[in-house]
Amino acid sequence: LIARQIDFALLWESLRTANYAWLIPAVLLTALGLFTRALRWRVLLGGKPGLTRAFHILNIAYLLNGVLPMRLGEVGRAWLASRGADGVPIMRTASTIVVERLLDLLAVAVFIAIGLAVGPMPDALKTTGLITGAAAFGGFLFLIVLANRRDLATALFHRAAKLIPGSGGRTLAPRLAEWLDHLLDGLQ
């Protein structure tokens, strides 16, 4: 389907006249960016897994994100990180992925705020930017509160567990409490 939309004459002309010297800095900067993301993720995970393994897992997740819909590569990343001797619990890994995405969203919200402050924008864009920025900031603050007030997070969890009808609250609660601990560890 994609190949049907390619103008092969234009593609060939572009490949023939391209300046391939720019590939070297592009590849080096891309590798450096991926390395720093792997380093950031490893720090969020508390030093596990090793840097080389974190780098490979992150690259596999990005490949899966490029091929599969709905960012399913992040699910693959959490699963891969939980495997092996230096594995990290899936919920802890998932929480670090959420923190990463919120940090990315917060950075975009800052850029949007700068854009809104600097230049004229349509009202719809201003409203969307302000809502997105407020949601990102609010979500980030909520995670900070949960990470620093473990007792509050646990109390909220136990209140929510009581709302599960029937015996579901008693049978699911211990497993969900374990997941909550891993989630809070990752947020910390």
C-alpha positions in Angstrom: 0.0 0.0 0.0 2.8 2.4 0.9 4.9 1.4 -2.2 2.0 2.3 -4.5 2.2 5.9 -3.3 6.0 6.2 -3.9 7.2 8.1 -7.0 10.1 5.9 -7.7 11.7 8.3 -10.3 11.7 11.0 -7.7 13.1 8.6 -5.1 15.9 7.4 -7.3 16.8 11.0 -8.2 16.9 12.0 -4.5 19.1 9.0 -3.7 21.4 9.8 -6.6 21.9 13.4 -5.7 21.9 13.1 -1.9 24.8 14.3 0.2 25.5 11.1 2.2 28.1 12.9 4.4 25.2 14.0 6.6 24.4 10.4 7.5 27.4 10.2 9.8 26.4 13.0 12.2 22.7 11.9 11.9 23.5 8.4 13.0 25.8 9.6 15.7 23.3 12.0 17.1 20.5 9.4 16.9 22.6 6.9 18.8 23.5 9.5 21.4 19.8 10.4 21.8 18.9 6.7 22.3 21.8 6.2 24.7 20.7 9.1 26.9 17.1 7.9 26.9 18.3 4.4 27.9 20.4 6.0 30.6 17.4 8.1 31.8 15.2 5.0 31.9 17.9 3.0 33.8 18.1 5.8 36.4 14.3 5.8 36.7 14.5 2.0 37.3 17.0 2.4 40.1 20.0 1.0 38.2 18.4 -2.1 36.8 18.8 -3.5 34.1 22.3 -3.0 32.9 22.9 -0.1 30.5 23.5 -2.3 27.5 20.4 -4.3 28.2 18.3 -1.1 28.8 19.6 0.3 25.5 18.6 -2.8 23.6 15.2 -3.1 25.3 14.5 0.6 24.5 15.4 0.1 20.8 13.2 -3.0 20.6 10.3 -1.0 22.1 10.8 1.8 19.6 10.8 -0.7 16.7 7.6 -2.2 18.0 6.1 1.3 18.4 6.9 2.0 14.8 5.3 -1.2 13.6 2.4 -1.9 16.0 -0.5 0.4 16.8 -1.3 2.2 20.1 2.3 2.3 21.3 2.3 -1.4 22.1 6.1 -1.3 22.1 5.8 0.1 25.7 4.0 -3.1 26.7 6.9 -5.0 25.1 9.4 -2.9 27.0 7.8 -3.6 30.3 7.6 -7.3 29.5 11.2 -7.5 28.4 12.5 -5.5 31.4 10.8 -8.0 33.7 12.7 -10.9 32.3 16.1 -12.2 33.3 18.2 -12.2 36.4 18.2 -8.4 36.6 14.5 -8.2 35.8 12.3 -5.4 37.2 8.6 -6.0 38.1 6.3 -5.1 35.3 4.3 -2.5 37.3 7.5 -0.7 38.4 8.6 -0.6 34.8 5.2 0.6 33.6 5.3 3.4 36.2 8.7 4.6 34.9 7.2 4.5 31.3 4.3 6.7 32.5 6.8 9.1 34.2 8.8 9.2 30.9 5.7 10.0 28.9 4.6 12.6 31.4 8.1 14.2 31.2 7.8 14.3 27.4 4.3 15.7 27.6 5.5 18.3 30.2 8.3 19.3 27.8 5.9 19.7 24.9 3.5 21.7 27.2 6.4 24.1 28.1 7.1 24.6 24.4 3.4 25.2 23.7 3.4 27.7 26.6 6.4 29.5 25.1 4.7 29.5 21.7 1.5 30.9 23.2 3.4 33.6 25.0 5.5 34.6 22.0 3.2 34.7 19.0 -0.4 35.1 18.0 -2.2 31.8 17.9 -5.8 30.8 17.0 -8.1 30.6 20.0 -8.7 26.9 19.5 -4.9 26.2 19.6 -4.5 28.4 22.7 -7.3 26.5 24.5 -6.0 23.1 23.5 -2.5 24.1 24.6 -3.6 25.4 28.0 -5.8 22.3 28.6 -2.9 19.9 27.6 -0.4 21.9 29.7 -2.7 21.9 32.7 -3.4 18.2 32.4 0.3 17.3 32.0 1.2 19.5 35.0 -1.7 18.1 37.1 -0.8 14.5 36.2 2.9 15.1 37.1 2.0 16.7 40.4 -0.4 13.8 41.2 2.4 11.3 40.6 4.8 13.4 42.8 2.2 13.3 45.6 1.7 9.6 45.2 5.4 8.9 45.2 6.0 11.0 48.3 2.9 10.2 50.2 2.8 6.4 50.0 0.4 6.3 52.9 -2.1 8.4 51.0 -1.8 6.2 47.9 -2.3 3.1 50.0 -5.4 4.6 51.7 -6.9 5.6 48.4 -6.2 2.1 47.1 -7.9 0.4 50.1 -11.0 2.7 49.7 -11.2 1.8 46.0 -10.7 -1.9 46.7 -13.8 -1.9 49.0 -15.9 -0.7 46.0 -15.2 -4.0 44.1 -18.4 -6.0 44.4 -18.6 -9.4 46.0 -15.5 -11.2 47.0 -13.5 -9.6 44.2 -12.1 -7.0 46.6 -10.8 -9.7 49.0 -9.3 -11.9 46.3 -7.9 -9.2 44.0 -6.8 -6.8 46.7 -3.5 -8.6 47.7 -2.3 -8.8 44.1 -3.4 -5.3 43.3 -1.6 -4.1 46.5 1.6 -5.7 45.3 1.2 -4.0 41.9 0.6 -0.7 43.7 3.9 -1.2 45.7 5.8 -1.8 42.5 4.1 1.2 40.9 5.0 3.4 43.8 8.6 2.1 43.7 8.8 3.1 40.1 7.4 6.6 40.8 9.8 7.1 43.6 
